Amino acid sequence: MQIISGVFHGRKLRLPAGARPTQNRARIALFNMLASLDIVPICVWDAFAGSGAFGIECLSRWAGCRAVFTDIAPATVRANLSALDIGARASVVGADAMSVVGKYGPEADLVFVDPPYSTGGLGAAFVKRLGGVIRSGAIVVWEQDAPDASIPGAEMWEILRDKQYGRARFMILRKK
């Protein structure tokens, strides 16, 4: 896996053991969708960071952006950030994203939600909880297993894009 654009373009990322990385083709399409929406975030939260690819891509593309990465096993994202020498624009928190929704949700302009597919309803539960704390206008990019696609608390969200790439389905939501 590698960074697809920006100052870190082409740089390789380590993957955590057992990872299900989002394919480069799908990430390219996702960031093209974000660009078409004129999204320039100041604060990004990569909630289920894994390798940190989504948040690092943001740091690579947007110079004024800062990112928070949360993961229950943060060693891989820390190693990737260290290899890129990103510094103070990023912070890594070893935590379950569900337990810190109230802390990082209200600060974020853009949140990436990509929990392991094997965790069943974790993504839906997270998006529902996030909807209660995130500010109006904030954007959520939710990657989910295409067969399990749903939107909990749909009354809280405006669907900006809904695209499927193989097994991955990306929903770009804006908080109403």
LINGINOR-V94003 format. One record per residue. N is the residue number from 1. D_LAST is the distance of its C-alpha to the last C-alpha in whole Angstrom. Layout:
# LINGINOR-V94003
N:D_LAST  N:D_LAST
This chain:
# LINGINOR-V94003
1:34  2:33  3:31  4:30  5:30  6:30  7:33  8:33  9:34  10:36  11:36  12:37  13:35  14:36  15:34  16:35  17:37  18:36  19:33  20:31  21:30  22:27  23:30  24:30  25:30  26:26  27:25  28:26  29:24  30:21  31:22  32:23  33:19  34:18  35:20  36:19  37:16  38:18  39:16  40:18  41:17  42:19  43:19  44:18  45:19  46:21  47:20  48:23  49:25  50:28  51:30  52:27  53:27  54:23  55:23  56:27  57:26  58:23  59:26  60:28  61:26  62:25  63:27  64:25  65:23  66:24  67:23  68:23  69:24  70:25  71:27  72:30  73:32  74:32  75:35  76:34  77:31  78:33  79:36  80:34  81:33  82:36  83:38  84:36  85:36  86:33  87:33  88:31  89:28  90:28  91:28  92:28  93:28  94:30  95:28  96:26  97:22  98:21  99:23  100:22  101:18  102:18  103:20  104:18  105:15  106:14  107:16  108:15  109:13  110:14  111:15  112:17  113:18  114:21  115:23  116:27  117:27  118:29  119:27  120:26  121:23  122:22  123:19  124:17  125:18  126:17  127:13  128:13  129:14  130:12  131:9  132:11  133:12  134:10  135:9  136:5  137:6  138:8  139:10  140:12  141:15  142:16  143:20  144:21  145:24  146:24  147:26  148:23  149:20  150:17  151:14  152:14  153:11  154:10  155:8  156:6  157:5  158:6  159:10  160:11  161:15  162:17  163:20  164:23  165:26  166:29  167:28  168:25  169:21  170:19  171:15  172:13  173:9  174:6  175:4  176:0
